[in-house]
Amino acid sequence: MTLSAKNCPICDQMNQCMMASGQDVLTCWCVLSDYSAVELIKRYQLAYPQASINAQQCVCQSCLAQMARMSLPALPVVQIFKSSTS
């Protein structure tokens, strides 16, 4: 796997990181996303200590979305029964 700041350490795809491209981090997709990238990556590292994610590498949008899906609590299954009246 390529250890590059421009590649995701999980899937090795381009991570589209603005900071790795020399741009302002405030314009990066991770700052503008609905997820807290830092918090999700911390949770991922706790769950998968063998994963080698360092401070110089950002994950890609797809992997961050997968982390968010994995960390969301399962929604309860609710069945609604409509009573029929005769």
N, C-alpha and C positions, 0 to 999 in steps of 0.2 A: 504494500500500500504506500502511496506517495505521502510523505510527511511535508505537506505544503500548507501555508496559511490560507491558500485559496481553495483547498479541498476539504470536504467534510471528513472528519476522522472516523466516522462510522461507515459511510457508504462510498467514500472516495470520489464523490461527484463534486463539481464546482459548488461552493457554498454561497456565492454571490455576495461575499462580505465586502462592504464598502471600505472598511478600515484596512483590510488586506490589499485592496486595490488603490490605497493611498487617498481615499475620499474621507469626508467627515463621517464619523460613526453615527452622528445624529440623523443621517440620511439613509442608514442601513435598514433593510427590511426587518431585521430582528427587533429594532427599536420601535418600528411602526406596526409590528404584528400585535395580535390580540393576546399573545402568550408572553410570559416572562421567561425569556430565554435563559437567563442566569439561573433562575430557580429551577426550571425544568432540567437543565444540564446537571445541577447539583443533585437533584433527585435521581437522575439517570445514573450518575457516578456512584451513588450509594447503593442502588439496586444492582449495578453491574460494575463492581470494582475492577474487574479485569479490563474494562474499556480504557483505552489510552486516549483521553481527551486532555489536551494541555491548553494553557492560556493563549497560545499563539494560533490555535485552530478553532474556527467556529463551525458549528454544524450547519447543514443545509436546511432549507425550508421544509422539505419532505420529512427529514429525520426529526426536526423540532415538532412538526405536527404529529408525528407518530409518538413522540415522547408525551405530548399533551394528551393524546388519546389513551395512552397507557396509564397516565396518572389521574385521569378523571375518574371519580367514583362511578361505579356501575349504577345506572338508573334502575329504580325498582320497576318491576313489571306490574302494571295495574290492569286488571280486567274489570270492565264495567258491564254489568248485567242489567239489561232493561227488563223490568217485569212487564209481562203482558197482562192486560186485563180483558176479561171476556165480556 
